[in-house]
């Protein structure tokens, strides 16, 4: 196992209790003992590879972070969203419902990705952009 849930360091998000994570070993830029962001359960963050949730970022519901992806700042990932490969979600970005962010894509600022949207490749979604429904952004956007 690469991390554990800290049962006495919690946050309430949309009526759900989220638990801060703590690294049990060093990997990538994470050192053993580092505190991460918040998850509802171990289902939200893979125990494999270098994926991580930093700062005050929150991942909950059926959302999953895996591969070498990361979520940081005050970002939120919820619903059945998937963040994977080398994708980065940070600042105040929000990814929800069935959205997928993959490749080397970045979602940041106050951007919102939702529905069945796919953001991949080297795409960047920033500012107050809203990507929704069945939108696909890929490549060098």
DSSP file (Angstrom, degrees, kcal/mol; ACC not computed):
  #  RESIDUE AA STRUCTURE BP1 BP2  ACC     N-H-->O    O-->H-N    N-H-->O    O-->H-N    TCO  KAPPA ALPHA  PHI   PSI    X-CA   Y-CA   Z-CA
    1    1 A X              0   0    0      0, 0.0     3,-0.1     0, 0.0    47,-0.1   0.000 360.0 360.0 360.0 139.7    0.0    0.0    0.0
    2    2 A X        +     0   0    0      1,-0.2    22,-3.0    22,-0.1    23,-1.0   0.640 360.0  14.3 -99.5 -16.2    1.3    3.5   -0.8
    3    3 A X  E     -A   23   0A   0     20,-0.3     2,-0.3    21,-0.2    20,-0.2  -0.967  58.5-150.8-150.9 166.2   -1.1    5.5    1.4
    4    4 A X  E     -A   22   0A   0     18,-2.0    18,-2.1    -2,-0.3     2,-0.4  -0.926  27.3-109.0-133.9 161.3   -3.6    5.3    4.2
    5    5 A X  E     -A   21   0A   0     -2,-0.3     2,-0.9    16,-0.2    16,-0.2  -0.761  24.4-137.1 -88.9 135.6   -6.7    7.2    5.2
    6    6 A X  E >   -A   20   0A   0     14,-3.1     3,-1.5    -2,-0.4    14,-0.6  -0.837  14.5-163.2 -94.1 106.5   -6.3    9.4    8.3
    7    7 A X  E 3  S+     0   0A   0     -2,-0.9    -1,-0.1     1,-0.3     3,-0.1   0.692  84.6  49.5 -67.1 -20.9   -9.6    8.8   10.2
    8    8 A X  E 3  S+     0   0A   0      1,-0.2     2,-0.4    12,-0.1    -1,-0.3   0.261  98.5  70.4-105.2  13.5   -9.3   11.9   12.4
    9    9 A X  E <  S+     0   0A   0     -3,-1.5    11,-2.5    11,-0.2     2,-0.2  -0.835  72.5 152.8-126.2  92.4   -8.5   14.4    9.6
   10   10 A X  E     -A   19   0A   0     -2,-0.4     2,-0.3     9,-0.2     9,-0.2  -0.719  31.6-162.2-123.3 166.8  -11.8   14.8    7.7
   11   11 A X  E     -A   18   0A   0      7,-1.9     7,-3.3    -2,-0.2     2,-0.5  -0.984  20.7-131.1-144.6 142.8  -13.7   17.2    5.6
   12   12 A X  E     +A   17   0A   0     -2,-0.3     2,-0.4     5,-0.2     5,-0.2  -0.875  27.4 176.6 -99.3 126.5  -17.4   17.2    4.7
   13   13 A X  E >  S-A   16   0A   0      3,-2.6     3,-2.2    -2,-0.5    -2,-0.0  -0.984  71.0 -20.4-133.7 120.9  -18.2   17.6    1.0
   14   14 A X  T 3  S-     0   0    0     -2,-0.4     3,-0.1     1,-0.3    -1,-0.1   0.860 128.3 -51.5  46.9  43.4  -21.8   17.4   -0.3
   15   15 A X  T 3  S+     0   0    0      1,-0.3     2,-0.4     0, 0.0    -1,-0.3   0.487 116.1 114.8  79.6   3.2  -22.8   15.5    2.8
   16   16 A X  E <   -A   13   0A   0     -3,-2.2    -3,-2.6     0, 0.0     2,-0.6  -0.836  66.5-124.6-108.0 144.0  -20.0   12.9    2.5
   17   17 A X  E     -A   12   0A   0     -2,-0.4     2,-0.3    -5,-0.2    -5,-0.2  -0.771  27.8-166.0 -87.0 124.5  -17.1   12.5    4.9
   18   18 A X  E     -A   11   0A   0     -7,-3.3    -7,-1.9    -2,-0.6     2,-0.4  -0.862   6.9-145.4-110.3 147.2  -13.8   12.7    3.1
   19   19 A X  E     -AB  10  39A   0     20,-3.7    20,-2.3    -2,-0.3    -9,-0.2  -0.913  16.0-119.7-116.4 136.4  -10.5   11.5    4.7
   20   20 A X  E     -AB   6  38A   0    -11,-2.5   -14,-3.1   -14,-0.6     2,-0.3  -0.434  31.6-132.3 -67.5 147.0   -7.0   13.0    4.3
   21   21 A X  E     -A    5   0A   0     16,-2.1    15,-3.2   -16,-0.2     2,-0.4  -0.744  15.4-160.8-103.0 153.0   -4.5   10.6    2.8
   22   22 A X  E     -AB   4  35A   0    -18,-2.1   -18,-2.0    -2,-0.3    13,-0.2  -0.998  23.1-118.7-134.4 129.3   -1.0   10.0    4.1
   23   23 A X  E     -A    3   0A   0     11,-2.8    10,-2.4    -2,-0.4   -20,-0.3  -0.470  18.8-169.7 -69.2 131.3    1.9    8.4    2.1
   24   24 A X  S    S+     0   0    0    -22,-3.0     2,-0.3    -2,-0.2   -21,-0.2   0.539  74.9  15.3 -95.3 -11.2    3.2    5.2    3.5
   25   25 A X  S    S-     0   0    0    -23,-1.0     2,-0.3     6,-0.1    -1,-0.2  -0.967  87.2 -94.8-153.1 164.9    6.2    5.1    1.2
   26   26 A X        +     0   0    0     -2,-0.3     2,-0.3     5,-0.1     5,-0.2  -0.653  47.7 153.5 -85.4 141.0    8.0    7.4   -1.2
   27   27 A X  B >   -H   30   0B   0      3,-2.4     3,-2.8    -2,-0.3    -2,-0.0  -0.939  59.4 -20.8-162.4 145.8    7.2    7.5   -4.9
   28   28 A X  T 3  S-     0   0    0     -2,-0.3    23,-0.1     1,-0.3    21,-0.0  -0.286 129.3 -26.6  51.9-128.6    7.5   10.1   -7.6
   29   29 A X  T 3  S+     0   0    0     21,-0.2     2,-0.4    -3,-0.1    -1,-0.3   0.291 118.3 101.8 -97.6   9.5    7.7   13.5   -5.8
   30   30 A X  B <   -H   27   0B   0     -3,-2.8    -3,-2.4    20,-0.1     2,-0.3  -0.798  59.5-154.0 -95.3 132.4    5.8   12.2   -2.8
   31   31 A X    >   -     0   0    0     -2,-0.4     3,-2.6    -5,-0.2    -8,-0.3  -0.790  33.0 -87.3-105.7 149.5    7.8   11.3    0.3
   32   32 A X  T 3  S+     0   0    0     -2,-0.3    -8,-0.2     1,-0.3    -6,-0.1  -0.293 117.6  24.6 -51.5 130.0    6.9    8.8    3.0
   33   33 A X  T 3  S+     0   0    0    -10,-2.4    -1,-0.3     1,-0.3    -9,-0.1   0.207  87.0 139.9  95.4 -14.2    4.8   10.7    5.6
   34   34 A X    <   -     0   0    0     -3,-2.6   -11,-2.8    -9,-0.1     2,-0.4  -0.342  49.5-130.8 -61.5 140.8    3.6   13.4    3.2
   35   35 A X  E     -B   22   0A   0    -13,-0.2    20,-0.3    -3,-0.1   -13,-0.2  -0.749  27.5-172.4 -90.3 142.3   -0.1   14.4    3.7
   36   36 A X  E     -     0   0A   0    -15,-3.2    18,-0.3    -2,-0.4    -1,-0.1  -0.234  28.8 -72.6-112.3-156.5   -2.2   14.5    0.6
   37   37 A X  E     -     0   0A   0     16,-2.2   -16,-2.1    34,-0.2     2,-0.4   0.259  60.0 -72.8 -83.4-148.9   -5.7   15.7   -0.2
   38   38 A X  E     +Bc  20  58A   0     19,-3.0    21,-2.2   -18,-0.2     2,-0.3  -0.909  38.6 179.2-122.9 141.4   -9.0   14.1    0.6
   39   39 A X  E     -Bc  19  59A   0    -20,-2.3   -20,-3.7    -2,-0.4    21,-0.2  -0.942  30.8-138.1-132.1 156.7  -10.9   11.0   -0.6
   40   40 A X  S    S-     0   0    0     19,-1.3     2,-0.3    -2,-0.3    20,-0.1   0.856  87.5 -15.2 -78.6 -37.5  -14.2    9.4    0.3
   41   41 A X  S >  S-     0   0    0     18,-0.3     3,-1.8    20,-0.1     4,-0.4  -0.956  73.8 -92.6-155.8 171.1  -12.6    5.9    0.2
   42   42 A X  G >  S+     0   0    0     -2,-0.3     3,-0.6     1,-0.3     5,-0.1   0.659 115.1  75.5 -64.8 -14.5   -9.6    4.0   -1.1
   43   43 A X  G 3  S+     0   0    0      1,-0.2    -1,-0.3     3,-0.1    22,-0.2   0.781  86.9  62.3 -64.5 -26.7  -11.6    3.3   -4.2
   44   44 A X  G <  S+     0   0    0     -3,-1.8    21,-2.1     1,-0.2     2,-0.4   0.776 106.2  39.7 -74.8 -27.7  -11.0    7.0   -5.3
   45   45 A X  B <  S-i   65   0C   0     -3,-0.6    -1,-0.2    -4,-0.4    21,-0.2  -0.981  84.7-123.6-130.4 121.6   -7.2    6.8   -5.6
   46   46 A X        -     0   0    0     19,-2.6    -3,-0.1    -2,-0.4    -2,-0.0  -0.275   5.7-144.7 -60.6 144.0   -5.3    3.8   -7.0
   47   47 A X  S    S+     0   0    0     -5,-0.1     2,-0.2   -45,-0.1    -1,-0.1   0.477  79.3  81.3 -83.8  -4.8   -2.6    2.2   -4.7
   48   48 A X  S >  S+     0   0    0    -47,-0.1     3,-0.6   -46,-0.0    19,-0.1  -0.604  86.2   0.5-102.2 162.0   -0.5    1.6   -7.9
   49   49 A X  T 3  S-     0   0    0     -2,-0.2    19,-0.2     1,-0.2     0, 0.0  -0.062 101.5 -57.7  59.7-158.6    1.8    3.9   -9.9
   50   50 A X  T 3  S+     0   0    0     17,-0.4    18,-0.2     2,-0.0    -1,-0.2   0.196  80.8 135.7-107.7  14.3    2.5    7.5   -9.0
   51   51 A X    <   +     0   0    0     16,-1.3     2,-0.3    -3,-0.6    19,-0.2  -0.312  29.5 170.3 -62.9 149.4   -1.0    9.1   -9.0
   52   52 A X  E     -n   70   0D   0     17,-1.5    19,-1.8    14,-0.1     2,-0.5  -0.994  35.8-135.5-158.8 156.5   -1.6   11.4   -6.1
   53   53 A X  E     -n   71   0D   0     -2,-0.3   -16,-2.2    17,-0.2    19,-0.2  -0.987  33.8-167.5-116.9 121.4   -4.0   13.9   -4.6
   54   54 A X    >   -     0   0    0     17,-3.2     3,-1.9    -2,-0.5   -16,-0.2  -0.545  41.7  -9.2-106.3 167.7   -2.3   17.0   -3.2
   55   55 A X  T 3  S-     0   0    0    -20,-0.3    19,-0.1     1,-0.3    -2,-0.1  -0.139 121.4 -27.1  56.8-127.8   -3.1   19.9   -1.0
   56   56 A X  T 3  S+     0   0    0     17,-1.4    -1,-0.3   -19,-0.1    18,-0.1   0.134  92.7 139.2-108.7  17.2   -6.9   20.4   -0.3
   57   57 A X    <   -     0   0    0     -3,-1.9   -19,-3.0    16,-0.2     2,-0.4  -0.291  39.6-148.3 -63.3 148.8   -8.1   18.6   -3.4
   58   58 A X  E     -cd  38  76A   0     17,-2.4    19,-2.3   -21,-0.2     2,-0.4  -0.974  17.3-177.3-127.0 134.2  -11.1   16.3   -3.0
   59   59 A X  E     +cd  39  77A   0    -21,-2.2   -19,-1.3    -2,-0.4   -18,-0.3  -0.997  25.5 143.9-129.2 126.0  -12.1   13.2   -4.8
   60   60 A X    >   +     0   0    0     17,-2.2     3,-1.5    -2,-0.4     2,-0.2  -0.830  32.7  41.4-152.4-174.3  -15.3   11.4   -3.9
   61   61 A X  T 3  S-     0   0    0     -2,-0.2    19,-0.1     1,-0.2   -21,-0.1  -0.479 122.0 -34.3  61.7-134.3  -18.4    9.5   -5.1
   62   62 A X  T 3  S+     0   0    0     17,-1.5    -1,-0.2    -2,-0.2    18,-0.1   0.201  99.6 134.3-100.5  14.5  -17.3    6.9   -7.7
   63   63 A X    <   -     0   0    0     -3,-1.5     2,-0.4    16,-0.3    19,-0.2  -0.310  39.0-156.7 -66.2 148.6  -14.5    9.1   -9.2
   64   64 A X  E     - j   0  82C   0     17,-2.2    19,-2.4    14,-0.1     2,-0.5  -0.991  15.0-165.8-134.8 137.6  -11.1    7.4   -9.8
   65   65 A X  E     +ij  45  83C   0    -21,-2.1   -19,-2.6    -2,-0.4     2,-0.3  -0.987  31.1 144.7-117.3 126.5   -7.6    8.7  -10.0
   66   66 A X    >   +     0   0    0     17,-2.3     3,-1.2    -2,-0.5     2,-0.3  -0.903  34.8  37.7-152.9-179.4   -5.0    6.3  -11.5
   67   67 A X  T 3  S-     0   0    0     -2,-0.3   -16,-1.3     1,-0.2   -17,-0.4  -0.605 120.6 -39.2  73.3-130.2   -1.9    6.0  -13.6
   68   68 A X  T 3  S+     0   0    0     17,-2.2    -1,-0.2    -2,-0.3    18,-0.1   0.033 100.8 130.6-116.7  23.7    0.4    8.9  -13.1
   69   69 A X    <   -     0   0    0     -3,-1.2   -17,-1.5    14,-0.2     2,-0.3  -0.283  37.5-161.4 -73.6 159.7   -2.3   11.5  -12.8
   70   70 A X  E     -no  52  88D   0     17,-2.2    19,-2.2   -19,-0.2     2,-0.4  -0.998  14.9-158.2-145.7 153.9   -2.6   14.1  -10.1
   71   71 A X  E     +no  53  89D   0    -19,-1.8   -17,-3.2    -2,-0.3     2,-0.2  -0.993  29.2 162.2-126.9 132.4   -5.2   16.4   -8.5
   72   72 A X    >   +     0   0    0     17,-2.6     3,-1.7    -2,-0.4     2,-0.2  -0.826  34.2  26.5-145.5 178.7   -4.0   19.4   -6.6
   73   73 A X  T 3  S-     0   0    0     -2,-0.2   -17,-1.4     1,-0.2   -16,-0.2  -0.452 120.3 -34.6  67.5-130.3   -4.9   22.8   -5.1
   74   74 A X  T 3  S+     0   0    0     17,-2.1    -1,-0.2    -2,-0.2    18,-0.1  -0.007  95.7 142.1-112.6  25.4   -8.6   23.1   -4.3
   75   75 A X    <   -     0   0    0     -3,-1.7   -17,-2.4    14,-0.2     2,-0.4  -0.234  36.2-151.1 -66.7 156.1   -9.7   21.0   -7.3
   76   76 A X  E     -de  58  94A   0     17,-2.2    19,-2.4   -19,-0.2     2,-0.4  -0.992  12.4-173.4-131.7 140.5  -12.6   18.5   -7.0
   77   77 A X  E     +de  59  95A   0    -19,-2.3   -17,-2.2    -2,-0.4     2,-0.2  -0.997  25.0 147.8-131.3 126.2  -13.3   15.3   -8.8
   78   78 A X    >   +     0   0    0     17,-2.3     3,-1.6    -2,-0.4   -17,-0.2  -0.751  33.3  41.4-145.5-171.4  -16.7   13.6   -8.3
   79   79 A X  T 3  S-     0   0    0      1,-0.2   -17,-1.5    -2,-0.2   -16,-0.3  -0.453 119.6 -39.4  65.5-134.2  -19.4   11.5   -9.9
   80   80 A X  T 3  S+     0   0    0     17,-2.0    -1,-0.2    -2,-0.2    18,-0.1  -0.031  92.3 149.7-111.6  27.4  -17.9    8.7  -12.0
   81   81 A X    <   -     0   0    0     -3,-1.6   -17,-2.2    14,-0.2     2,-0.4  -0.219  33.4-150.3 -62.1 151.3  -15.2   10.9  -13.4
   82   82 A X  E     -jk  64 100C   0     17,-2.3    19,-2.5   -19,-0.2     2,-0.5  -0.995  12.9-175.1-128.7 128.6  -11.8    9.3  -14.4
   83   83 A X  E     +jk  65 101C   0    -19,-2.4   -17,-2.3    -2,-0.4     2,-0.3  -0.991  29.4 142.0-121.5 120.6   -8.5   11.0  -14.3
   84   84 A X    >   +     0   0    0     17,-2.3     3,-1.6    -2,-0.5     2,-0.3  -0.862  32.2  34.7-154.3-177.3   -5.6    8.9  -15.6
   85   85 A X  T 3  S-     0   0    0     -2,-0.3   -17,-2.2     1,-0.2    19,-0.1  -0.538 124.0 -31.8  59.6-122.7   -2.4    8.6  -17.6
   86   86 A X  T 3  S+     0   0    0     17,-1.7    -1,-0.2    -2,-0.3    16,-0.1   0.127  95.5 144.6-110.0  19.4   -0.4   11.9  -16.9
   87   87 A X    <   -     0   0    0     -3,-1.6   -17,-2.2    14,-0.2     2,-0.4  -0.188  33.5-154.3 -64.0 150.3   -3.5   14.2  -16.6
   88   88 A X  E     -op  70 106D   0     17,-2.3    19,-2.5   -19,-0.2     2,-0.5  -0.994  12.6-176.2-131.0 129.6   -3.4   17.1  -14.1
   89   89 A X  E     +op  71 107D   0    -19,-2.2   -17,-2.6    -2,-0.4     2,-0.3  -0.994  29.1 143.8-121.1 124.5   -6.4   18.7  -12.4
   90   90 A X    >   +     0   0    0     17,-2.3     3,-1.4    -2,-0.5     2,-0.3  -0.907  32.0  32.6-156.3-178.7   -5.6   21.7  -10.2
   91   91 A X  T 3  S-     0   0    0     -2,-0.3   -17,-2.1     1,-0.2    19,-0.1  -0.553 123.1 -30.4  61.8-121.9   -6.4   25.2   -8.8
   92   92 A X  T 3  S+     0   0    0     17,-1.9    -1,-0.2    -2,-0.3    16,-0.1   0.104  95.5 142.1-111.1  21.4  -10.2   25.3   -8.5
   93   93 A X    <   -     0   0    0     -3,-1.4   -17,-2.2    14,-0.2     2,-0.4  -0.203  35.0-155.0 -64.1 154.4  -11.0   23.0  -11.4
   94   94 A X  E     -ef  76 112A   0     17,-2.3    19,-2.5   -19,-0.2     2,-0.4  -0.991  11.2-176.1-136.6 124.8  -14.0   20.7  -11.1
   95   95 A X  E     +ef  77 113A   0    -19,-2.4   -17,-2.3    -2,-0.4     2,-0.2  -0.987  23.3 156.2-121.1 128.1  -14.4   17.4  -13.0
   96   96 A X    >   +     0   0    0     17,-2.5     3,-1.8    -2,-0.4   -17,-0.2  -0.805  32.2  21.8-145.4-178.2  -17.7   15.5  -12.6
   97   97 A X  T 3  S-     0   0    0      1,-0.2   -17,-2.0    -2,-0.2    19,-0.1  -0.341 120.9 -25.5  54.8-124.2  -20.2   13.0  -13.8
   98   98 A X  T 3  S+     0   0    0     17,-1.1    -1,-0.2   -19,-0.1    18,-0.1   0.152  94.8 139.4-104.6  18.6  -18.8   10.6  -16.5
   99   99 A X    <   -     0   0    0     -3,-1.8   -17,-2.3    14,-0.2     2,-0.4  -0.279  36.5-155.3 -65.8 147.6  -16.0   13.0  -17.7
  100  100 A X  E     -kl  82 118C   0     17,-2.4    19,-2.5   -19,-0.2     2,-0.4  -0.986   9.8-171.7-124.4 135.5  -12.6   11.6  -18.5
  101  101 A X  E     +kl  83 119C   0    -19,-2.5   -17,-2.3    -2,-0.4     2,-0.2  -0.994  27.8 147.5-125.6 123.6   -9.3   13.5  -18.4
  102  102 A X    >   +     0   0    0     17,-2.6     3,-1.7    -2,-0.4   -17,-0.2  -0.716  31.7  38.2-143.6-174.0   -6.3   11.6  -19.8
  103  103 A X  T 3  S-     0   0    0      1,-0.2   -17,-1.7    -2,-0.2    19,-0.1  -0.403 120.3 -37.2  65.5-137.0   -3.0   11.9  -21.7
  104  104 A X  T 3  S+     0   0    0     17,-2.3    -1,-0.2   -19,-0.1    18,-0.1  -0.022  95.9 145.2-106.1  26.6   -1.1   15.0  -20.7
  105  105 A X    <   -     0   0    0     -3,-1.7   -17,-2.3    14,-0.2     2,-0.4  -0.292  34.6-154.4 -68.5 149.9   -4.2   17.1  -20.4
  106  106 A X  E     -pq  88 124D   0     17,-2.3    19,-2.7   -19,-0.2     2,-0.4  -0.992  10.9-173.6-127.2 133.6   -4.5   19.9  -17.8
  107  107 A X  E     +pq  89 125D   0    -19,-2.5   -17,-2.3    -2,-0.4     2,-0.2  -0.994  31.2 137.3-124.0 121.7   -7.7   21.2  -16.3
  108  108 A X    >   +     0   0    0     17,-2.6     3,-1.3    -2,-0.4     2,-0.3  -0.852  29.9  48.8-154.8-175.5   -7.1   24.2  -14.1
  109  109 A X  T 3  S-     0   0    0     -2,-0.2   -17,-1.9     1,-0.2    19,-0.1  -0.630 121.4 -40.0  73.6-134.3   -8.3   27.7  -13.0
  110  110 A X  T 3  S+     0   0    0     17,-2.2    -1,-0.2    -2,-0.3    16,-0.1  -0.036  95.2 149.0-111.3  27.6  -12.0   27.5  -12.4
  111  111 A X    <   -     0   0    0     -3,-1.3   -17,-2.3    14,-0.2     2,-0.4  -0.240  33.5-152.1 -65.8 151.7  -12.7   25.2  -15.4
  112  112 A X  E     -fg  94 130A   0     17,-2.7    19,-3.0   -19,-0.2     2,-0.5  -0.993  12.2-176.2-131.6 123.8  -15.5   22.7  -15.3
  113  113 A X  E     +fg  95 131A   0    -19,-2.5   -17,-2.5    -2,-0.4     2,-0.2  -0.988  24.9 145.2-121.7 124.3  -15.5   19.4  -17.2
  114  114 A X    >   +     0   0    0     17,-2.7     3,-1.3    -2,-0.5   -17,-0.2  -0.806  31.4  37.2-148.1-177.1  -18.7   17.3  -16.9
  115  115 A X  T 3  S-     0   0    0     -2,-0.2   -17,-1.1     1,-0.2    19,-0.1  -0.428 119.0 -33.0  68.0-138.2  -21.1   15.0  -18.6
  116  116 A X  T 3  S+     0   0    0     17,-1.4    -1,-0.2    -2,-0.1    18,-0.1   0.009  94.3 147.1-102.4  25.9  -19.5   12.5  -21.0
  117  117 A X    <   -     0   0    0     -3,-1.3   -17,-2.4    14,-0.2     2,-0.4  -0.266  34.1-155.6 -65.7 148.3  -16.8   14.9  -22.0
  118  118 A X  E     -lm 100 136C   0     17,-2.5    19,-3.0   -19,-0.2     2,-0.5  -0.994  10.3-176.6-126.7 123.6  -13.3   13.7  -22.8
  119  119 A X  E     +lm 101 137C   0    -19,-2.5   -17,-2.6    -2,-0.4     2,-0.2  -0.987  28.1 139.6-117.6 121.3  -10.2   15.9  -22.5
  120  120 A X    >   +     0   0    0     17,-2.8     3,-1.6    -2,-0.5   -17,-0.2  -0.774  30.6  43.2-148.7-171.1   -7.0   14.2  -23.6
  121  121 A X  T 3  S-     0   0    0      1,-0.2   -17,-2.3    -2,-0.2    19,-0.1  -0.460 120.6 -35.4  66.0-133.6   -3.7   14.6  -25.5
  122  122 A X  T 3  S+     0   0    0     17,-2.4    -1,-0.2    -2,-0.2    18,-0.1  -0.001  94.4 145.9-109.4  26.9   -2.0   17.8  -24.6
  123  123 A X    <   -     0   0    0     -3,-1.6   -17,-2.3    14,-0.2     2,-0.4  -0.329  33.9-156.0 -66.4 145.1   -5.3   19.8  -24.3
  124  124 A X  E     -q  106   0D   0    -19,-0.2     2,-0.5   -17,-0.0   -17,-0.2  -0.994   8.0-171.5-123.7 128.4   -5.5   22.5  -21.6
  125  125 A X  E     +q  107   0D   0    -19,-2.7   -17,-2.6    -2,-0.4     2,-0.2  -0.985  27.9 148.2-118.2 121.1   -8.9   23.7  -20.2
  126  126 A X    >   +     0   0    0     -2,-0.5     3,-1.7   -19,-0.2   -17,-0.2  -0.752  30.6  33.2-143.6-175.2   -8.5   26.8  -18.1
  127  127 A X  T 3  S-     0   0    0      1,-0.2   -17,-2.2    -2,-0.2    -2,-0.0  -0.406 120.7 -33.2  64.5-133.1  -10.1   30.0  -16.8
  128  128 A X  T 3  S+     0   0    0    -19,-0.1    -1,-0.2    -2,-0.1   -19,-0.1   0.000  92.2 149.5-108.8  26.6  -13.9   29.6  -16.4
  129  129 A X    <   -     0   0    0     -3,-1.7   -17,-2.7     1,-0.1     2,-0.5  -0.268  32.8-155.1 -61.9 145.6  -14.2   27.3  -19.4
  130  130 A X  E     -g  112   0A   0    -19,-0.2     2,-0.5   -17,-0.0   -17,-0.2  -0.969  10.2-175.5-126.5 114.6  -17.1   24.7  -19.2
  131  131 A X  E     +g  113   0A   0    -19,-3.0   -17,-2.7    -2,-0.5     2,-0.3  -0.945  24.5 155.9-109.1 123.5  -16.7   21.5  -21.2
  132  132 A X    >   +     0   0    0     -2,-0.5     3,-1.4   -19,-0.2   -17,-0.2  -0.829  30.9  14.4-145.2 179.0  -19.8   19.3  -21.0
  133  133 A X  T 3  S-     0   0    0     -2,-0.3   -17,-1.4     1,-0.2    -2,-0.0  -0.314 121.0 -17.9  53.4-122.3  -22.1   16.6  -22.5
  134  134 A X  T 3  S+     0   0    0    -19,-0.1    -1,-0.2   -17,-0.1     2,-0.1   0.011  91.0 143.8-105.4  28.2  -20.3   14.7  -25.3
  135  135 A X    <   -     0   0    0     -3,-1.4   -17,-2.5     1,-0.0     2,-0.5  -0.408  32.3-160.5 -69.9 140.4  -17.5   17.1  -26.1
  136  136 A X  E     -m  118   0C   0    -19,-0.2     2,-0.5    -2,-0.1   -17,-0.2  -0.988   9.7-179.5-123.9 121.5  -14.1   15.7  -27.0
  137  137 A X  E     +m  119   0C   0    -19,-3.0   -17,-2.8    -2,-0.5     2,-0.3  -0.986  20.4 150.1-117.8 125.8  -11.0   17.9  -26.8
  138  138 A X        +     0   0    0     -2,-0.5     2,-0.3   -19,-0.2   -17,-0.2  -0.945  32.8  28.5-149.0 167.5   -7.7   16.3  -27.8
  139  139 A X  S    S-     0   0    0     -2,-0.3   -17,-2.4     1,-0.2     2,-0.7  -0.587 113.0 -19.8  85.5-141.3   -4.4   17.0  -29.3
  140  140 A X              0   0    0     -2,-0.3    -1,-0.2     1,-0.2   -17,-0.1  -0.543 360.0 360.0-106.0  62.9   -2.6   20.4  -28.9
  141  141 A X              0   0    0     -2,-0.7    -1,-0.2   -16,-0.0   -18,-0.2   0.434 360.0 360.0 -89.0 360.0   -5.6   22.5  -28.0
